[in-house]
Each structure stands twice: as C-alpha cells, then as structure tokens.
C-alpha cells in the first residue's frame, strides 16, 4: 500500500509540474482567461498583461515548489513511515484545492467558460488518496 501511496503523491506532483510549465511558459492570458475577457469585450492593456504575467509566474514557482516538496517528502519521510510528512502532504493538498477549485468553479458557473477546477480537485484527491493508502500500509 505504501508504494501505491507514493505513486498517488508522485502523480499529483507531475500535475503540479505541468501546471508550473503552463503558467510559467504559456501564453498570457491563458485560454480560459482570454475567453472570459472576450465575453466582456475587453482587451488587456500592456500593463494589465504584465500584471497577469507576474501573477502567472509566481503561481508557476509555487506549483513547482509544491511538486518538488511532494516528491521529496514522498520519497523520504513518507517512505520511512513518518506520519507528520503524510499529514503535511494532506494539508498542502487541502490548502491548494481550497484556493484553486472553489473560486474557479464559481467563475465557471458565472461565465460559462470552463476553468481548471477539476484538475485542482484531482491533484488534491491524489494527495488525499496517498494519505489514506499510507495509513493502510
């Protein structure tokens, strides 16, 4: 069961790395933000684009850091059966999901533009599954 827990955690980390790549190297604004802006008939000014770019790059760095910590904790203390590390991953997943799924869900409901809240739930779900599987080990 412990190997399955570590696999769930590492799959979540891969998704964090992909998010980091998207927001770190991708277009500004991302597609769903552009679609929301288009519904309003708004164009971004150069300064607004710079602000979004800064926010995307900060999010990218945070996603990369979380992914690296997930891998490090999973392959180190979680593998060694350290409960504190399992709890830390669960709490990190809960914090990420609360900030990156509920608000985008509400935005999707208001704009009818698909947002990535489902992916956020998947990432948190994988970390939750990793926690539960580690407890069964």
N, C-alpha and C positions, 0 to 999 in steps of 0.2 A: 504493500500500500504506500510505503514511503516513496518508492520510485514514481508511482502514479501522482503523488502529491507534488513532487519536484517537477514532474513533466507538466502538470497544470500550471504551476508557477512560471515555468520557463516559457510555456506558450503565451501566458499573459505578458511576460517580458518581451517576447517577439512583437506582440501587438503594440506595446509601448514604444519599441524601437521603430516600428512602421509609422506610428503617429508622429514620432520625433522627426522622421525623414519627411513626412508630408508637410508638416508645419515649419520645418527648418529649411527645406529646399524647394517647396512647392510654390505655386502662384499666390499672389496677394491681390485681391482676396481669394480665398478658396471658393470652390464652385458653389457650395450652398450659400455662402455669404453673398456671392455675386447674384445668385438667383433672388435672394431676399431683397437686395438693393434694387434689382431690376423691377421687382414688383412695385417699389416705391417710385420708380423713375428717377432714382438718384445716381449720380456719378460721384465717385470719390475724388476729392481734391488730392494733389500730390502730398500734402501734409497729412491728410487722413490716411492715405496709403502707407506713409511712413509710420504712423502710429500703429496701424494694424500689423505692419511688418515687425515692429518691435515686440508687439504682444505675441505674435506667432513664434518668433524666435525664442522668446522667454518660455513659452509653453513647450517648445521643442526641447529646450535644455532641461526643463523639469521632467518631461516624459522620458528623455534619455537617462536622466539621473535615477528616476524610479525604476526603469528597466534594469539598469546596472545593479541597483541595490537588491532587486528581486533575485537576480541571478546569484549575486554574492551571498545573500542570506540563504538562498535555497541550497546552494552547493556547499555551504559551510555549516552554519549553526543549525539550520533546519535538518540537514542530513544527519547531523550529530544528535538530533532529538531535543534541541533547545526550544522549550515552549515559548520563551519570550520572543524568539525570532518568528515563530509561526504567528503569534499574536500581532507582532509588528507588521507583518505582511497583510494580515486580515484588516487591520486598522488602516493601513495605507490604501488598500483596495476600497474600503468603505469611504474613506475621505475622497478618493478620486471619483468614485461613482456618484457620490452625493453632489459634487460640483460639476460633473461633466455629463450627467444623464438627465437629471430632473429639469434643469433650465433649458437645455436643448430640446427636450420633449415638449415643454410648454411653448417654446419658439416654433417648433414644428406644428403644433396644434393651431397656433395663431396665424402662421404664414402659409401653411400647407406646402412648405418646402422641407424635404427630407433632411434631417440632421443626423449626426453620428451618435445619438444617444444609445442606440442598440449595441454598438461596438463598445461603448463605455460599460454598459451592463455586462457584456461578455467578459471584458477584462476583469471586472470585479467578481463576476461569477467564477471565473477560473481561479482567482485567488481564494475565494470562499471554498471552492471545491478542494483546493490544495490544503487549506486549513483542516477541513473535515477529514480528508484522507490521511493527513499526518496524524490526526488524533486516533485513527483506527490502526495505525502502524504499531 
